Amino acid sequence: MSILDLPRTYGNLKRFREIAVTLARHGFTHILGQLRIRDYVPGLARLTLALREKDESVGEISTPERLARVLQDLGATFITFGQLMATRPDLIPPA
């Protein structure tokens, strides 16, 4: 990696952290644990604990609704990805 790649790498890490925090905020901490993402994003374990204690309303919202909110929060590319996944009932159930 050259010095010229550092801004791009930093931008990628910043976006990666944003994705991880958004997943945690909407109650998908189990995914972060399974993928061991907490090991690579500093402070994420502490943040997920704080979010879990703060937001008890996550349990009141259905999983498909929470997934839709995650995709909306992450932007247009993720919304398009969600639309693509919705066309595959073998990957994502109809709900």
PDB file as gemmi writes it, atoms N, CA and C in Angstrom:
CRYST1    1.000    1.000    1.000  90.00  90.00  90.00 P 1                      
ATOM      1  N   MET A   1       0.850  -1.171   0.000  1.00  0.00           N  
ATOM      2  CA  MET A   1       0.000   0.000   0.000  1.00  0.00           C  
ATOM      3  C   MET A   1       0.900   1.240   0.000  1.00  0.00           C  
ATOM      4  N   SER A   2       0.572   2.141  -0.858  1.00  0.00           N  
ATOM      5  CA  SER A   2       1.358   3.368  -0.933  1.00  0.00           C  
ATOM      6  C   SER A   2       0.682   4.465  -0.111  1.00  0.00           C  
ATOM      7  N   ILE A   3       1.363   5.544   0.059  1.00  0.00           N  
ATOM      8  CA  ILE A   3       0.847   6.688   0.814  1.00  0.00           C  
ATOM      9  C   ILE A   3      -0.372   7.291   0.117  1.00  0.00           C  
ATOM     10  N   LEU A   4      -0.461   7.122  -1.192  1.00  0.00           N  
ATOM     11  CA  LEU A   4      -1.591   7.658  -1.936  1.00  0.00           C  
ATOM     12  C   LEU A   4      -2.878   6.886  -1.687  1.00  0.00           C  
ATOM     13  N   ASP A   5      -2.767   5.660  -1.185  1.00  0.00           N  
ATOM     14  CA  ASP A   5      -3.942   4.842  -0.904  1.00  0.00           C  
ATOM     15  C   ASP A   5      -4.557   5.136   0.462  1.00  0.00           C  
ATOM     16  N   LEU A   6      -3.861   5.877   1.306  1.00  0.00           N  
ATOM     17  CA  LEU A   6      -4.342   6.120   2.658  1.00  0.00           C  
ATOM     18  C   LEU A   6      -5.695   6.838   2.714  1.00  0.00           C  
ATOM     19  N   PRO A   7      -5.932   7.904   1.938  1.00  0.00           N  
ATOM     20  CA  PRO A   7      -7.250   8.548   2.012  1.00  0.00           C  
ATOM     21  C   PRO A   7      -8.387   7.607   1.631  1.00  0.00           C  
ATOM     22  N   ARG A   8      -8.171   6.782   0.628  1.00  0.00           N  
ATOM     23  CA  ARG A   8      -9.200   5.835   0.205  1.00  0.00           C  
ATOM     24  C   ARG A   8      -9.417   4.783   1.285  1.00  0.00           C  
ATOM     25  N   THR A   9      -8.347   4.290   1.875  1.00  0.00           N  
ATOM     26  CA  THR A   9      -8.457   3.296   2.941  1.00  0.00           C  
ATOM     27  C   THR A   9      -9.187   3.877   4.139  1.00  0.00           C  
ATOM     28  N   TYR A  10      -8.862   5.107   4.501  1.00  0.00           N  
ATOM     29  CA  TYR A  10      -9.538   5.758   5.618  1.00  0.00           C  
ATOM     30  C   TYR A  10     -11.021   5.919   5.320  1.00  0.00           C  
ATOM     31  N   GLY A  11     -11.360   6.317   4.105  1.00  0.00           N  
ATOM     32  CA  GLY A  11     -12.759   6.463   3.712  1.00  0.00           C  
ATOM     33  C   GLY A  11     -13.503   5.140   3.789  1.00  0.00           C  
ATOM     34  N   ASN A  12     -12.847   4.063   3.370  1.00  0.00           N  
ATOM     35  CA  ASN A  12     -13.466   2.743   3.440  1.00  0.00           C  
ATOM     36  C   ASN A  12     -13.700   2.324   4.891  1.00  0.00           C  
ATOM     37  N   LEU A  13     -12.726   2.564   5.748  1.00  0.00           N  
ATOM     38  CA  LEU A  13     -12.892   2.226   7.160  1.00  0.00           C  
ATOM     39  C   LEU A  13     -13.994   3.048   7.817  1.00  0.00           C  
ATOM     40  N   LYS A  14     -14.081   4.295   7.433  1.00  0.00           N  
ATOM     41  CA  LYS A  14     -15.110   5.171   7.973  1.00  0.00           C  
ATOM     42  C   LYS A  14     -16.498   4.663   7.570  1.00  0.00           C  
ATOM     43  N   ARG A  15     -16.662   4.276   6.318  1.00  0.00           N  
ATOM     44  CA  ARG A  15     -17.948   3.750   5.842  1.00  0.00           C  
ATOM     45  C   ARG A  15     -18.250   2.403   6.502  1.00  0.00           C  
ATOM     46  N   PHE A  16     -17.240   1.570   6.661  1.00  0.00           N  
ATOM     47  CA  PHE A  16     -17.395   0.280   7.318  1.00  0.00           C  
ATOM     48  C   PHE A  16     -17.904   0.482   8.740  1.00  0.00           C  
ATOM     49  N   ARG A  17     -17.349   1.451   9.437  1.00  0.00           N  
ATOM     50  CA  ARG A  17     -17.789   1.751  10.802  1.00  0.00           C  
ATOM     51  C   ARG A  17     -19.223   2.262  10.788  1.00  0.00           C  
ATOM     52  N   GLU A  18     -19.571   3.086   9.826  1.00  0.00           N  
ATOM     53  CA  GLU A  18     -20.935   3.605   9.723  1.00  0.00           C  
ATOM     54  C   GLU A  18     -21.940   2.467   9.517  1.00  0.00           C  
ATOM     55  N   ILE A  19     -21.586   1.509   8.678  1.00  0.00           N  
ATOM     56  CA  ILE A  19     -22.454   0.356   8.438  1.00  0.00           C  
ATOM     57  C   ILE A  19     -22.613  -0.456   9.717  1.00  0.00           C  
ATOM     58  N   ALA A  20     -21.518  -0.695  10.413  1.00  0.00           N  
ATOM     59  CA  ALA A  20     -21.556  -1.480  11.646  1.00  0.00           C  
ATOM     60  C   ALA A  20     -22.392  -0.780  12.721  1.00  0.00           C  
ATOM     61  N   VAL A  21     -22.243   0.517  12.861  1.00  0.00           N  
ATOM     62  CA  VAL A  21     -23.002   1.267  13.861  1.00  0.00           C  
ATOM     63  C   VAL A  21     -24.489   1.265  13.507  1.00  0.00           C  
ATOM     64  N   THR A  22     -24.815   1.385  12.230  1.00  0.00           N  
ATOM     65  CA  THR A  22     -26.215   1.365  11.806  1.00  0.00           C  
ATOM     66  C   THR A  22     -26.841   0.010  12.097  1.00  0.00           C  
ATOM     67  N   LEU A  23     -26.112  -1.063  11.822  1.00  0.00           N  
ATOM     68  CA  LEU A  23     -26.618  -2.398  12.152  1.00  0.00           C  
ATOM     69  C   LEU A  23     -26.853  -2.532  13.651  1.00  0.00           C  
ATOM     70  N   ALA A  24     -25.917  -2.045  14.448  1.00  0.00           N  
ATOM     71  CA  ALA A  24     -26.052  -2.127  15.903  1.00  0.00           C  
ATOM     72  C   ALA A  24     -27.229  -1.291  16.390  1.00  0.00           C  
ATOM     73  N   ARG A  25     -27.405  -0.116  15.814  1.00  0.00           N  
ATOM     74  CA  ARG A  25     -28.475   0.783  16.240  1.00  0.00           C  
ATOM     75  C   ARG A  25     -29.852   0.156  16.018  1.00  0.00           C  
ATOM     76  N   HIS A  26     -29.968  -0.666  14.998  1.00  0.00           N  
ATOM     77  CA  HIS A  26     -31.262  -1.265  14.670  1.00  0.00           C  
ATOM     78  C   HIS A  26     -31.406  -2.694  15.193  1.00  0.00           C  
ATOM     79  N   GLY A  27     -30.535  -3.088  16.095  1.00  0.00           N  
ATOM     80  CA  GLY A  27     -30.697  -4.353  16.789  1.00  0.00           C  
ATOM     81  C   GLY A  27     -30.121  -5.572  16.094  1.00  0.00           C  
ATOM     82  N   PHE A  28     -29.182  -5.388  15.196  1.00  0.00           N  
ATOM     83  CA  PHE A  28     -28.556  -6.514  14.513  1.00  0.00           C  
ATOM     84  C   PHE A  28     -27.154  -6.783  15.056  1.00  0.00           C  
ATOM     85  N   THR A  29     -27.013  -6.673  16.369  1.00  0.00           N  
ATOM     86  CA  THR A  29     -25.703  -6.899  16.980  1.00  0.00           C  
ATOM     87  C   THR A  29     -25.263  -8.353  16.849  1.00  0.00           C  
ATOM     88  N   HIS A  30     -26.220  -9.268  16.755  1.00  0.00           N  
ATOM     89  CA  HIS A  30     -25.858 -10.681  16.608  1.00  0.00           C  
ATOM     90  C   HIS A  30     -25.117 -10.921  15.293  1.00  0.00           C  
ATOM     91  N   ILE A  31     -25.447 -10.165  14.254  1.00  0.00           N  
ATOM     92  CA  ILE A  31     -24.732 -10.293  12.976  1.00  0.00           C  
ATOM     93  C   ILE A  31     -23.303  -9.805  13.143  1.00  0.00           C  
ATOM     94  N   LEU A  32     -23.135  -8.700  13.851  1.00  0.00           N  
ATOM     95  CA  LEU A  32     -21.792  -8.179  14.075  1.00  0.00           C  
ATOM     96  C   LEU A  32     -20.955  -9.170  14.863  1.00  0.00           C  
ATOM     97  N   GLY A  33     -21.592  -9.867  15.795  1.00  0.00           N  
ATOM     98  CA  GLY A  33     -20.877 -10.872  16.577  1.00  0.00           C  
ATOM     99  C   GLY A  33     -20.489 -12.082  15.746  1.00  0.00           C  
ATOM    100  N   GLN A  34     -21.409 -12.535  14.890  1.00  0.00           N  
ATOM    101  CA  GLN A  34     -21.123 -13.701  14.052  1.00  0.00           C  
ATOM    102  C   GLN A  34     -20.010 -13.420  13.051  1.00  0.00           C  
ATOM    103  N   LEU A  35     -19.980 -12.206  12.531  1.00  0.00           N  
ATOM    104  CA  LEU A  35     -18.948 -11.842  11.560  1.00  0.00           C  
ATOM    105  C   LEU A  35     -17.664 -11.349  12.215  1.00  0.00           C  
ATOM    106  N   ARG A  36     -17.670 -11.278  13.544  1.00  0.00           N  
ATOM    107  CA  ARG A  36     -16.534 -10.786  14.328  1.00  0.00           C  
ATOM    108  C   ARG A  36     -16.113  -9.378  13.907  1.00  0.00           C  
ATOM    109  N   ILE A  37     -17.094  -8.573  13.539  1.00  0.00           N  
ATOM    110  CA  ILE A  37     -16.823  -7.195  13.120  1.00  0.00           C  
ATOM    111  C   ILE A  37     -16.391  -6.354  14.313  1.00  0.00           C  
ATOM    112  N   ARG A  38     -16.881  -6.699  15.501  1.00  0.00           N  
ATOM    113  CA  ARG A  38     -16.504  -5.935  16.700  1.00  0.00           C  
ATOM    114  C   ARG A  38     -14.998  -5.930  16.922  1.00  0.00           C  
ATOM    115  N   ASP A  39     -14.337  -6.969  16.426  1.00  0.00           N  
ATOM    116  CA  ASP A  39     -12.883  -7.052  16.588  1.00  0.00           C  
ATOM    117  C   ASP A  39     -12.156  -6.005  15.747  1.00  0.00           C  
ATOM    118  N   TYR A  40     -12.801  -5.526  14.691  1.00  0.00           N  
ATOM    119  CA  TYR A  40     -12.136  -4.638  13.741  1.00  0.00           C  
ATOM    120  C   TYR A  40     -12.583  -3.190  13.827  1.00  0.00           C  
ATOM    121  N   VAL A  41     -13.668  -2.932  14.546  1.00  0.00           N  
ATOM    122  CA  VAL A  41     -14.156  -1.556  14.676  1.00  0.00           C  
ATOM    123  C   VAL A  41     -13.969  -1.133  16.130  1.00  0.00           C  
ATOM    124  N   PRO A  42     -13.002  -0.254  16.392  1.00  0.00           N  
ATOM    125  CA  PRO A  42     -12.719   0.155  17.767  1.00  0.00           C  
ATOM    126  C   PRO A  42     -13.931   0.813  18.428  1.00  0.00           C  
ATOM    127  N   GLY A  43     -14.214   0.389  19.640  1.00  0.00           N  
ATOM    128  CA  GLY A  43     -15.293   0.992  20.409  1.00  0.00           C  
ATOM    129  C   GLY A  43     -16.674   0.478  20.074  1.00  0.00           C  
ATOM    130  N   LEU A  44     -16.790  -0.411  19.114  1.00  0.00           N  
ATOM    131  CA  LEU A  44     -18.112  -0.882  18.704  1.00  0.00           C  
ATOM    132  C   LEU A  44     -18.764  -1.743  19.782  1.00  0.00           C  
ATOM    133  N   ALA A  45     -17.997  -2.544  20.479  1.00  0.00           N  
ATOM    134  CA  ALA A  45     -18.563  -3.388  21.544  1.00  0.00           C  
ATOM    135  C   ALA A  45     -19.190  -2.509  22.627  1.00  0.00           C  
ATOM    136  N   ARG A  46     -18.503  -1.459  23.004  1.00  0.00           N  
ATOM    137  CA  ARG A  46     -19.018  -0.537  24.017  1.00  0.00           C  
ATOM    138  C   ARG A  46     -20.263   0.183  23.501  1.00  0.00           C  
ATOM    139  N   LEU A  47     -20.234   0.552  22.224  1.00  0.00           N  
ATOM    140  CA  LEU A  47     -21.364   1.245  21.627  1.00  0.00           C  
ATOM    141  C   LEU A  47     -22.590   0.340  21.539  1.00  0.00           C  
ATOM    142  N   THR A  48     -22.398  -0.919  21.187  1.00  0.00           N  
ATOM    143  CA  THR A  48     -23.534  -1.830  21.089  1.00  0.00           C  
ATOM    144  C   THR A  48     -24.178  -2.053  22.456  1.00  0.00           C  
ATOM    145  N   LEU A  49     -23.368  -2.122  23.498  1.00  0.00           N  
ATOM    146  CA  LEU A  49     -23.935  -2.243  24.847  1.00  0.00           C  
ATOM    147  C   LEU A  49     -24.748  -1.006  25.212  1.00  0.00           C  
ATOM    148  N   ALA A  50     -24.226   0.160  24.893  1.00  0.00           N  
ATOM    149  CA  ALA A  50     -24.931   1.405  25.200  1.00  0.00           C  
ATOM    150  C   ALA A  50     -26.233   1.494  24.409  1.00  0.00           C  
ATOM    151  N   LEU A  51     -26.203   1.104  23.147  1.00  0.00           N  
ATOM    152  CA  LEU A  51     -27.412   1.154  22.326  1.00  0.00           C  
ATOM    153  C   LEU A  51     -28.443   0.144  22.801  1.00  0.00           C  
ATOM    154  N   ARG A  52     -27.988  -1.022  23.211  1.00  0.00           N  
ATOM    155  CA  ARG A  52     -28.914  -2.058  23.680  1.00  0.00           C  
ATOM    156  C   ARG A  52     -29.630  -1.604  24.942  1.00  0.00           C  
ATOM    157  N   GLU A  53     -28.915  -0.954  25.850  1.00  0.00           N  
ATOM    158  CA  GLU A  53     -29.534  -0.474  27.075  1.00  0.00           C  
ATOM    159  C   GLU A  53     -30.445   0.719  26.812  1.00  0.00           C  
ATOM    160  N   LYS A  54     -30.069   1.568  25.877  1.00  0.00           N  
ATOM    161  CA  LYS A  54     -30.796   2.805  25.621  1.00  0.00           C  
ATOM    162  C   LYS A  54     -32.094   2.554  24.865  1.00  0.00           C  
ATOM    163  N   ASP A  55     -32.065   1.695  23.857  1.00  0.00           N  
ATOM    164  CA  ASP A  55     -33.198   1.544  22.960  1.00  0.00           C  
ATOM    165  C   ASP A  55     -33.867   0.188  23.164  1.00  0.00           C  
ATOM    166  N   GLU A  56     -34.873   0.157  24.015  1.00  0.00           N  
ATOM    167  CA  GLU A  56     -35.615  -1.073  24.233  1.00  0.00           C  
ATOM    168  C   GLU A  56     -36.719  -1.240  23.211  1.00  0.00           C  
ATOM    169  N   SER A  57     -37.008  -0.213  22.411  1.00  0.00           N  
ATOM    170  CA  SER A  57     -38.091  -0.285  21.420  1.00  0.00           C  
ATOM    171  C   SER A  57     -37.712  -1.129  20.217  1.00  0.00           C  
ATOM    172  N   VAL A  58     -36.449  -1.530  20.089  1.00  0.00           N  
ATOM    173  CA  VAL A  58     -36.022  -2.353  18.957  1.00  0.00           C  
ATOM    174  C   VAL A  58     -36.773  -3.668  18.946  1.00  0.00           C  
ATOM    175  N   GLY A  59     -37.040  -4.231  20.125  1.00  0.00           N  
ATOM    176  CA  GLY A  59     -37.742  -5.497  20.208  1.00  0.00           C  
ATOM    177  C   GLY A  59     -39.195  -5.412  19.776  1.00  0.00           C  
ATOM    178  N   GLU A  60     -39.765  -4.223  19.770  1.00  0.00           N  
ATOM    179  CA  GLU A  60     -41.158  -4.039  19.386  1.00  0.00           C  
ATOM    180  C   GLU A  60     -41.350  -3.999  17.877  1.00  0.00           C  
ATOM    181  N   ILE A  61     -40.294  -3.776  17.132  1.00  0.00           N  
ATOM    182  CA  ILE A  61     -40.362  -3.654  15.679  1.00  0.00           C  
ATOM    183  C   ILE A  61     -39.961  -4.988  15.063  1.00  0.00           C  
ATOM    184  N   SER A  62     -40.685  -5.401  14.022  1.00  0.00           N  
ATOM    185  CA  SER A  62     -40.390  -6.688  13.389  1.00  0.00           C  
ATOM    186  C   SER A  62     -39.030  -6.640  12.679  1.00  0.00           C  
ATOM    187  N   THR A  63     -38.454  -7.811  12.492  1.00  0.00           N  
ATOM    188  CA  THR A  63     -37.145  -7.902  11.838  1.00  0.00           C  
ATOM    189  C   THR A  63     -37.169  -7.346  10.415  1.00  0.00           C  
ATOM    190  N   PRO A  64     -38.192  -7.662   9.596  1.00  0.00           N  
ATOM    191  CA  PRO A  64     -38.205  -7.068   8.244  1.00  0.00           C  
ATOM    192  C   PRO A  64     -38.260  -5.540   8.263  1.00  0.00           C  
ATOM    193  N   GLU A  65     -39.007  -4.981   9.210  1.00  0.00           N  
ATOM    194  CA  GLU A  65     -39.097  -3.525   9.316  1.00  0.00           C  
ATOM    195  C   GLU A  65     -37.746  -2.932   9.731  1.00  0.00           C  
ATOM    196  N   ARG A  66     -37.075  -3.591  10.671  1.00  0.00           N  
ATOM    197  CA  ARG A  66     -35.757  -3.103  11.096  1.00  0.00           C  
ATOM    198  C   ARG A  66     -34.755  -3.179   9.946  1.00  0.00           C  
ATOM    199  N   LEU A  67     -34.819  -4.265   9.161  1.00  0.00           N  
ATOM    200  CA  LEU A  67     -33.920  -4.397   8.014  1.00  0.00           C  
ATOM    201  C   LEU A  67     -34.188  -3.298   6.993  1.00  0.00           C  
ATOM    202  N   ALA A  68     -35.453  -2.998   6.757  1.00  0.00           N  
ATOM    203  CA  ALA A  68     -35.799  -1.917   5.830  1.00  0.00           C  
ATOM    204  C   ALA A  68     -35.247  -0.576   6.326  1.00  0.00           C  
ATOM    205  N   ARG A  69     -35.314  -0.351   7.626  1.00  0.00           N  
ATOM    206  CA  ARG A  69     -34.786   0.901   8.187  1.00  0.00           C  
ATOM    207  C   ARG A  69     -33.266   0.977   8.059  1.00  0.00           C  
ATOM    208  N   VAL A  70     -32.594  -0.163   8.255  1.00  0.00           N  
ATOM    209  CA  VAL A  70     -31.134  -0.192   8.084  1.00  0.00           C  
ATOM    210  C   VAL A  70     -30.784   0.201   6.655  1.00  0.00           C  
ATOM    211  N   LEU A  71     -31.460  -0.417   5.691  1.00  0.00           N  
ATOM    212  CA  LEU A  71     -31.159  -0.133   4.288  1.00  0.00           C  
ATOM    213  C   LEU A  71     -31.456   1.323   3.940  1.00  0.00           C  
ATOM    214  N   GLN A  72     -32.536   1.876   4.487  1.00  0.00           N  
ATOM    215  CA  GLN A  72     -32.849   3.289   4.246  1.00  0.00           C  
ATOM    216  C   GLN A  72     -31.787   4.198   4.837  1.00  0.00           C  
ATOM    217  N   ASP A  73     -31.343   3.890   6.048  1.00  0.00           N  
ATOM    218  CA  ASP A  73     -30.327   4.724   6.703  1.00  0.00           C  
ATOM    219  C   ASP A  73     -28.989   4.700   5.965  1.00  0.00           C  
ATOM    220  N   LEU A  74     -28.688   3.574   5.308  1.00  0.00           N  
ATOM    221  CA  LEU A  74     -27.394   3.439   4.645  1.00  0.00           C  
ATOM    222  C   LEU A  74     -27.361   4.030   3.245  1.00  0.00           C  
ATOM    223  N   GLY A  75     -28.517   4.352   2.676  1.00  0.00           N  
ATOM    224  CA  GLY A  75     -28.510   5.085   1.421  1.00  0.00           C  
ATOM    225  C   GLY A  75     -29.017   4.309   0.213  1.00  0.00           C  
ATOM    226  N   ALA A  76     -28.929   4.976  -0.920  1.00  0.00           N  
ATOM    227  CA  ALA A  76     -29.531   4.501  -2.163  1.00  0.00           C  
ATOM    228  C   ALA A  76     -28.977   3.161  -2.635  1.00  0.00           C  
ATOM    229  N   THR A  77     -27.697   2.956  -2.513  1.00  0.00           N  
ATOM    230  CA  THR A  77     -27.111   1.695  -2.960  1.00  0.00           C  
ATOM    231  C   THR A  77     -27.661   0.528  -2.155  1.00  0.00           C  
ATOM    232  N   PHE A  78     -27.802   0.718  -0.857  1.00  0.00           N  
ATOM    233  CA  PHE A  78     -28.335  -0.342  -0.012  1.00  0.00           C  
ATOM    234  C   PHE A  78     -29.820  -0.551  -0.252  1.00  0.00           C  
ATOM    235  N   ILE A  79     -30.561   0.508  -0.570  1.00  0.00           N  
ATOM    236  CA  ILE A  79     -31.973   0.357  -0.914  1.00  0.00           C  
ATOM    237  C   ILE A  79     -32.109  -0.483  -2.172  1.00  0.00           C  
ATOM    238  N   THR A  80     -31.281  -0.216  -3.163  1.00  0.00           N  
ATOM    239  CA  THR A  80     -31.293  -1.001  -4.390  1.00  0.00           C  
ATOM    240  C   THR A  80     -30.924  -2.451  -4.104  1.00  0.00           C  
ATOM    241  N   PHE A  81     -29.957  -2.661  -3.232  1.00  0.00           N  
ATOM    242  CA  PHE A  81     -29.585  -4.014  -2.833  1.00  0.00           C  
ATOM    243  C   PHE A  81     -30.766  -4.714  -2.166  1.00  0.00           C  
ATOM    244  N   GLY A  82     -31.500  -4.007  -1.322  1.00  0.00           N  
ATOM    245  CA  GLY A  82     -32.686  -4.563  -0.674  1.00  0.00           C  
ATOM    246  C   GLY A  82     -33.766  -4.923  -1.674  1.00  0.00           C  
ATOM    247  N   GLN A  83     -33.943  -4.083  -2.695  1.00  0.00           N  
ATOM    248  CA  GLN A  83     -34.920  -4.383  -3.741  1.00  0.00           C  
ATOM    249  C   GLN A  83     -34.505  -5.627  -4.519  1.00  0.00           C  
ATOM    250  N   LEU A  84     -33.240  -5.764  -4.758  1.00  0.00           N  
ATOM    251  CA  LEU A  84     -32.734  -6.946  -5.447  1.00  0.00           C  
ATOM    252  C   LEU A  84     -32.961  -8.201  -4.595  1.00  0.00           C  
ATOM    253  N   MET A  85     -32.688  -8.102  -3.300  1.00  0.00           N  
ATOM    254  CA  MET A  85     -32.904  -9.241  -2.413  1.00  0.00           C  
ATOM    255  C   MET A  85     -34.384  -9.608  -2.335  1.00  0.00           C  
ATOM    256  N   ALA A  86     -35.281  -8.610  -2.434  1.00  0.00           N  
ATOM    257  CA  ALA A  86     -36.712  -8.878  -2.355  1.00  0.00           C  
ATOM    258  C   ALA A  86     -37.214  -9.697  -3.527  1.00  0.00           C  
ATOM    259  N   THR A  87     -36.484  -9.712  -4.621  1.00  0.00           N  
ATOM    260  CA  THR A  87     -36.891 -10.513  -5.774  1.00  0.00           C  
ATOM    261  C   THR A  87     -36.482 -11.971  -5.629  1.00  0.00           C  
ATOM    262  N   ARG A  88     -35.755 -12.301  -4.577  1.00  0.00           N  
ATOM    263  CA  ARG A  88     -35.250 -13.663  -4.356  1.00  0.00           C  
ATOM    264  C   ARG A  88     -35.897 -14.261  -3.104  1.00  0.00           C  
ATOM    265  N   PRO A  89     -37.071 -14.882  -3.254  1.00  0.00           N  
ATOM    266  CA  PRO A  89     -37.736 -15.452  -2.063  1.00  0.00           C  
ATOM    267  C   PRO A  89     -36.952 -16.623  -1.461  1.00  0.00           C  
ATOM    268  N   ASP A  90     -36.005 -17.192  -2.201  1.00  0.00           N  
ATOM    269  CA  ASP A  90     -35.190 -18.249  -1.618  1.00  0.00           C  
ATOM    270  C   ASP A  90     -34.144 -17.697  -0.660  1.00  0.00           C  
ATOM    271  N   LEU A  91     -33.824 -16.397  -0.768  1.00  0.00           N  
ATOM    272  CA  LEU A  91     -32.866 -15.764   0.138  1.00  0.00           C  
ATOM    273  C   LEU A  91     -33.559 -15.037   1.285  1.00  0.00           C  
ATOM    274  N   ILE A  92     -34.601 -14.298   0.960  1.00  0.00           N  
ATOM    275  CA  ILE A  92     -35.324 -13.480   1.936  1.00  0.00           C  
ATOM    276  C   ILE A  92     -36.778 -13.914   1.934  1.00  0.00           C  
ATOM    277  N   PRO A  93     -37.354 -14.256   3.090  1.00  0.00           N  
ATOM    278  CA  PRO A  93     -38.769 -14.658   3.118  1.00  0.00           C  
ATOM    279  C   PRO A  93     -39.687 -13.490   2.716  1.00  0.00           C  
ATOM    280  N   PRO A  94     -40.899 -13.779   2.257  1.00  0.00           N  
ATOM    281  CA  PRO A  94     -41.812 -12.731   1.783  1.00  0.00           C  
ATOM    282  C   PRO A  94     -42.102 -11.630   2.808  1.00  0.00           C  
ATOM    283  N   ALA A  95     -42.113 -11.952   4.085  1.00  0.00           N  
ATOM    284  CA  ALA A  95     -42.391 -10.922   5.094  1.00  0.00           C  
ATOM    285  C   ALA A  95     -41.376  -9.818   5.024  1.00  0.00           C  
TER     286      ALA A  95                                                      
END                                                                             
